[in-house]
Amino acid sequence: MIESHRGIGAYSEERITVLCRKNTVTVEGIGLQLHQMDRSRIVITGTIRAVLLERN
């Protein structure tokens, strides 16, 4: 679960990039899906292999 997001930057079954206030979070894996998304949080399901944090 990622909270306080600002939207999706990129989306595929292998990589989802989530834009946040001060960071960009990239989730890499297999069969990734946006299980739930609302204004304050995102839930990603699938086989997660890596979570990368990049400061903006």
Biopython code that builds the backbone (N, CA, C, O; Angstrom):
import numpy as np
from Bio.PDB.StructureBuilder import StructureBuilder

atoms = [
    (1, "MET", "N", (0.842, -1.170, 0.000)),
    (1, "MET", "CA", (0.000, 0.000, 0.000)),
    (1, "MET", "C", (0.893, 1.240, 0.000)),
    (1, "MET", "O", (1.870, 1.320, 0.745)),
    (2, "ILE", "N", (0.544, 2.186, -0.833)),
    (2, "ILE", "CA", (1.247, 3.470, -0.893)),
    (2, "ILE", "C", (0.224, 4.547, -0.564)),
    (2, "ILE", "O", (-0.834, 4.621, -1.189)),
    (3, "GLU", "N", (0.544, 5.379, 0.419)),
    (3, "GLU", "CA", (-0.372, 6.435, 0.842)),
    (3, "GLU", "C", (0.131, 7.797, 0.391)),
    (3, "GLU", "O", (1.315, 7.974, 0.107)),
    (4, "SER", "N", (-0.777, 8.747, 0.331)),
    (4, "SER", "CA", (-0.481, 10.145, -0.021)),
    (4, "SER", "C", (0.158, 10.264, -1.401)),
    (4, "SER", "O", (1.135, 10.992, -1.576)),
    (5, "HIS", "N", (-0.390, 9.555, -2.370)),
    (5, "HIS", "CA", (0.131, 9.603, -3.736)),
    (5, "HIS", "C", (-0.466, 10.780, -4.501)),
    (5, "HIS", "O", (-1.427, 11.413, -4.063)),
    (6, "ARG", "N", (0.132, 11.051, -5.650)),
    (6, "ARG", "CA", (-0.361, 12.113, -6.530)),
    (6, "ARG", "C", (-0.731, 11.575, -7.908)),
    (6, "ARG", "O", (-0.960, 12.344, -8.841)),
    (7, "GLY", "N", (-0.789, 10.253, -8.029)),
    (7, "GLY", "CA", (-1.207, 9.654, -9.290)),
    (7, "GLY", "C", (-0.211, 8.629, -9.808)),
    (7, "GLY", "O", (0.832, 8.379, -9.204)),
    (8, "ILE", "N", (-0.565, 8.046, -10.944)),
    (8, "ILE", "CA", (0.236, 7.013, -11.590)),
    (8, "ILE", "C", (1.064, 7.650, -12.695)),
    (8, "ILE", "O", (0.523, 8.354, -13.547)),
    (9, "GLY", "N", (2.369, 7.409, -12.687)),
    (9, "GLY", "CA", (3.252, 7.922, -13.732)),
    (9, "GLY", "C", (3.379, 6.965, -14.902)),
    (9, "GLY", "O", (3.475, 7.393, -16.052)),
    (10, "ALA", "N", (3.379, 5.655, -14.610)),
    (10, "ALA", "CA", (3.485, 4.616, -15.639)),
    (10, "ALA", "C", (2.854, 3.343, -15.100)),
    (10, "ALA", "O", (2.844, 3.103, -13.893)),
    (11, "TYR", "N", (2.321, 2.521, -16.021)),
    (11, "TYR", "CA", (1.651, 1.306, -15.585)),
    (11, "TYR", "C", (1.834, 0.199, -16.608)),
    (11, "TYR", "O", (1.534, 0.376, -17.789)),
    (12, "SER", "N", (2.324, -0.938, -16.151)),
    (12, "SER", "CA", (2.348, -2.160, -16.952)),
    (12, "SER", "C", (2.298, -3.328, -15.968)),
    (12, "SER", "O", (2.346, -3.112, -14.757)),
    (13, "GLU", "N", (2.205, -4.539, -16.461)),
    (13, "GLU", "CA", (2.173, -5.713, -15.577)),
    (13, "GLU", "C", (3.526, -5.973, -14.929)),
    (13, "GLU", "O", (3.613, -6.750, -13.977)),
    (14, "GLU", "N", (4.588, -5.334, -15.430)),
    (14, "GLU", "CA", (5.933, -5.524, -14.877)),
    (14, "GLU", "C", (6.424, -4.329, -14.062)),
    (14, "GLU", "O", (7.368, -4.466, -13.282)),
    (15, "ARG", "N", (5.803, -3.161, -14.226)),
    (15, "ARG", "CA", (6.281, -1.968, -13.529)),
    (15, "ARG", "C", (5.146, -0.960, -13.345)),
    (15, "ARG", "O", (4.413, -0.643, -14.281)),
    (16, "ILE", "N", (5.023, -0.468, -12.114)),
    (16, "ILE", "CA", (4.068, 0.602, -11.812)),
    (16, "ILE", "C", (4.840, 1.715, -11.126)),
    (16, "ILE", "O", (5.522, 1.485, -10.127)),
    (17, "THR", "N", (4.731, 2.923, -11.666)),
    (17, "THR", "CA", (5.381, 4.085, -11.081)),
    (17, "THR", "C", (4.316, 4.979, -10.461)),
    (17, "THR", "O", (3.358, 5.384, -11.120)),
    (18, "VAL", "N", (4.506, 5.278, -9.179)),
    (18, "VAL", "CA", (3.550, 6.080, -8.429)),
    (18, "VAL", "C", (4.218, 7.408, -8.067)),
    (18, "VAL", "O", (5.308, 7.434, -7.496)),
    (19, "LEU", "N", (3.550, 8.498, -8.407)),
    (19, "LEU", "CA", (4.063, 9.828, -8.103)),
    (19, "LEU", "C", (3.604, 10.225, -6.704)),
    (19, "LEU", "O", (2.423, 10.122, -6.374)),
    (20, "CYS", "N", (4.547, 10.677, -5.892)),
    (20, "CYS", "CA", (4.252, 11.116, -4.536)),
    (20, "CYS", "C", (4.749, 12.547, -4.368)),
    (20, "CYS", "O", (5.381, 13.099, -5.270)),
    (21, "ARG", "N", (4.470, 13.136, -3.236)),
    (21, "ARG", "CA", (4.814, 14.540, -3.001)),
    (21, "ARG", "C", (6.313, 14.802, -3.163)),
    (21, "ARG", "O", (6.698, 15.688, -3.926)),
    (22, "LYS", "N", (7.156, 14.056, -2.469)),
    (22, "LYS", "CA", (8.600, 14.295, -2.504)),
    (22, "LYS", "C", (9.374, 13.185, -3.195)),
    (22, "LYS", "O", (10.584, 13.302, -3.385)),
    (23, "ASN", "N", (8.687, 12.096, -3.578)),
    (23, "ASN", "CA", (9.356, 10.921, -4.124)),
    (23, "ASN", "C", (8.569, 10.328, -5.283)),
    (23, "ASN", "O", (7.394, 10.631, -5.486)),
    (24, "THR", "N", (9.251, 9.480, -6.031)),
    (24, "THR", "CA", (8.604, 8.620, -7.009)),
    (24, "THR", "C", (8.880, 7.191, -6.569)),
    (24, "THR", "O", (10.030, 6.825, -6.325)),
    (25, "VAL", "N", (7.828, 6.380, -6.468)),
    (25, "VAL", "CA", (7.963, 4.987, -6.050)),
    (25, "VAL", "C", (7.710, 4.110, -7.271)),
    (25, "VAL", "O", (6.665, 4.217, -7.913)),
    (26, "THR", "N", (8.671, 3.242, -7.589)),
    (26, "THR", "CA", (8.518, 2.303, -8.695)),
    (26, "THR", "C", (8.470, 0.897, -8.127)),
    (26, "THR", "O", (9.370, 0.473, -7.402)),
    (27, "VAL", "N", (7.406, 0.179, -8.468)),
    (27, "VAL", "CA", (7.238, -1.206, -8.040)),
    (27, "VAL", "C", (7.469, -2.075, -9.267)),
    (27, "VAL", "O", (6.821, -1.884, -10.296)),
    (28, "GLU", "N", (8.393, -3.031, -9.163)),
    (28, "GLU", "CA", (8.702, -3.935, -10.262)),
    (28, "GLU", "C", (8.338, -5.359, -9.872)),
    (28, "GLU", "O", (8.500, -5.752, -8.717)),
    (29, "GLY", "N", (7.847, -6.130, -10.830)),
    (29, "GLY", "CA", (7.472, -7.506, -10.539)),
    (29, "GLY", "C", (6.797, -8.172, -11.713)),
    (29, "GLY", "O", (7.026, -7.811, -12.867)),
    (30, "ILE", "N", (5.957, -9.156, -11.405)),
    (30, "ILE", "CA", (5.258, -9.942, -12.416)),
    (30, "ILE", "C", (3.766, -9.910, -12.101)),
    (30, "ILE", "O", (3.361, -10.105, -10.955)),
    (31, "GLY", "N", (2.960, -9.665, -13.117)),
    (31, "GLY", "CA", (1.510, -9.678, -12.940)),
    (31, "GLY", "C", (0.999, -8.595, -12.005)),
    (31, "GLY", "O", (0.036, -8.814, -11.270)),
    (32, "LEU", "N", (1.632, -7.433, -12.027)),
    (32, "LEU", "CA", (1.226, -6.355, -11.128)),
    (32, "LEU", "C", (-0.115, -5.777, -11.555)),
    (32, "LEU", "O", (-0.393, -5.635, -12.746)),
    (33, "GLN", "N", (-0.937, -5.449, -10.572)),
    (33, "GLN", "CA", (-2.245, -4.851, -10.815)),
    (33, "GLN", "C", (-2.530, -3.796, -9.765)),
    (33, "GLN", "O", (-2.086, -3.902, -8.622)),
    (34, "LEU", "N", (-3.277, -2.776, -10.164)),
    (34, "LEU", "CA", (-3.784, -1.807, -9.204)),
    (34, "LEU", "C", (-5.044, -2.417, -8.598)),
    (34, "LEU", "O", (-6.119, -2.370, -9.197)),
    (35, "HIS", "N", (-4.903, -2.982, -7.419)),
    (35, "HIS", "CA", (-6.021, -3.669, -6.765)),
    (35, "HIS", "C", (-7.043, -2.664, -6.252)),
    (35, "HIS", "O", (-8.250, -2.892, -6.341)),
    (36, "GLN", "N", (-6.553, -1.550, -5.714)),
    (36, "GLN", "CA", (-7.431, -0.510, -5.193)),
    (36, "GLN", "C", (-6.726, 0.827, -5.317)),
    (36, "GLN", "O", (-5.527, 0.929, -5.058)),
    (37, "MET", "N", (-7.472, 1.857, -5.716)),
    (37, "MET", "CA", (-6.900, 3.188, -5.816)),
    (37, "MET", "C", (-7.975, 4.208, -5.483)),
    (37, "MET", "O", (-9.067, 4.184, -6.051)),
    (38, "ASP", "N", (-7.656, 5.100, -4.562)),
    (38, "ASP", "CA", (-8.533, 6.230, -4.287)),
    (38, "ASP", "C", (-7.668, 7.471, -4.118)),
    (38, "ASP", "O", (-6.479, 7.440, -4.435)),
    (39, "ARG", "N", (-8.233, 8.540, -3.634)),
    (39, "ARG", "CA", (-7.494, 9.802, -3.550)),
    (39, "ARG", "C", (-6.281, 9.749, -2.633)),
    (39, "ARG", "O", (-5.330, 10.507, -2.826)),
    (40, "SER", "N", (-6.299, 8.864, -1.637)),
    (40, "SER", "CA", (-5.218, 8.882, -0.653)),
    (40, "SER", "C", (-4.298, 7.673, -0.689)),
    (40, "SER", "O", (-3.188, 7.746, -0.163)),
    (41, "ARG", "N", (-4.714, 6.559, -1.291)),
    (41, "ARG", "CA", (-3.842, 5.378, -1.264)),
    (41, "ARG", "C", (-4.016, 4.503, -2.491)),
    (41, "ARG", "O", (-5.029, 4.558, -3.189)),
    (42, "ILE", "N", (-2.991, 3.692, -2.729)),
    (42, "ILE", "CA", (-2.970, 2.727, -3.827)),
    (42, "ILE", "C", (-2.547, 1.384, -3.253)),
    (42, "ILE", "O", (-1.605, 1.309, -2.465)),
    (43, "VAL", "N", (-3.244, 0.324, -3.648)),
    (43, "VAL", "CA", (-2.867, -1.032, -3.259)),
    (43, "VAL", "C", (-2.482, -1.771, -4.535)),
    (43, "VAL", "O", (-3.282, -1.878, -5.464)),
    (44, "ILE", "N", (-1.250, -2.281, -4.577)),
    (44, "ILE", "CA", (-0.725, -3.008, -5.732)),
    (44, "ILE", "C", (-0.602, -4.477, -5.366)),
    (44, "ILE", "O", (-0.059, -4.817, -4.315)),
    (45, "THR", "N", (-1.110, -5.355, -6.240)),
    (45, "THR", "CA", (-0.990, -6.795, -6.015)),
    (45, "THR", "C", (-0.178, -7.415, -7.152)),
    (45, "THR", "O", (0.056, -6.787, -8.184)),
    (46, "GLY", "N", (0.239, -8.642, -6.941)),
    (46, "GLY", "CA", (1.060, -9.373, -7.898)),
    (46, "GLY", "C", (2.330, -9.826, -7.195)),
    (46, "GLY", "O", (2.468, -9.679, -5.980)),
    (47, "THR", "N", (3.248, -10.374, -7.964)),
    (47, "THR", "CA", (4.528, -10.790, -7.418)),
    (47, "THR", "C", (5.478, -9.597, -7.467)),
    (47, "THR", "O", (5.958, -9.215, -8.535)),
    (48, "ILE", "N", (5.743, -9.013, -6.301)),
    (48, "ILE", "CA", (6.592, -7.825, -6.221)),
    (48, "ILE", "C", (8.038, -8.267, -6.015)),
    (48, "ILE", "O", (8.356, -8.972, -5.056)),
    (49, "ARG", "N", (8.900, -7.844, -6.923)),
    (49, "ARG", "CA", (10.323, -8.213, -6.852)),
    (49, "ARG", "C", (11.191, -7.085, -6.315)),
    (49, "ARG", "O", (12.230, -7.343, -5.707)),
    (50, "ALA", "N", (10.775, -5.825, -6.533)),
    (50, "ALA", "CA", (11.582, -4.690, -6.070)),
    (50, "ALA", "C", (10.695, -3.482, -5.877)),
    (50, "ALA", "O", (9.698, -3.306, -6.577)),
    (51, "VAL", "N", (11.067, -2.651, -4.921)),
    (51, "VAL", "CA", (10.432, -1.358, -4.711)),
    (51, "VAL", "C", (11.560, -0.326, -4.691)),
    (51, "VAL", "O", (12.454, -0.386, -3.848)),
    (52, "LEU", "N", (11.506, 0.617, -5.626)),
    (52, "LEU", "CA", (12.550, 1.618, -5.785)),
    (52, "LEU", "C", (12.003, 2.985, -5.382)),
    (52, "LEU", "O", (10.882, 3.339, -5.750)),
    (53, "LEU", "N", (12.781, 3.748, -4.637)),
    (53, "LEU", "CA", (12.398, 5.071, -4.189)),
    (53, "LEU", "C", (13.355, 6.091, -4.784)),
    (53, "LEU", "O", (14.565, 6.011, -4.575)),
    (54, "GLU", "N", (12.819, 7.041, -5.518)),
    (54, "GLU", "CA", (13.625, 8.100, -6.134)),
    (54, "GLU", "C", (13.148, 9.439, -5.598)),
    (54, "GLU", "O", (11.960, 9.753, -5.669)),
    (55, "ARG", "N", (14.054, 10.211, -5.071)),
    (55, "ARG", "CA", (13.707, 11.543, -4.539)),
    (55, "ARG", "C", (13.542, 12.515, -5.695)),
    (55, "ARG", "O", (14.357, 12.536, -6.617)),
    (56, "ASN", "N", (12.488, 13.319, -5.645)),
    (56, "ASN", "CA", (12.215, 14.312, -6.696)),
    (56, "ASN", "C", (12.972, 15.585, -6.449)),
    (56, "ASN", "O", (12.863, 16.529, -7.231)),
]
sb = StructureBuilder()
sb.init_structure("model")
sb.init_model(0)
sb.init_chain("A")
sb.init_seg("    ")
for serial, (resi, resn, name, xyz) in enumerate(atoms, 1):
    if name == "N":
        sb.init_residue(resn, " ", resi, " ")
    sb.init_atom(name, np.array(xyz, "f"), 0.0, 1.0, " ", f" {name:<3s}", serial, name[0])
structure = sb.get_structure()
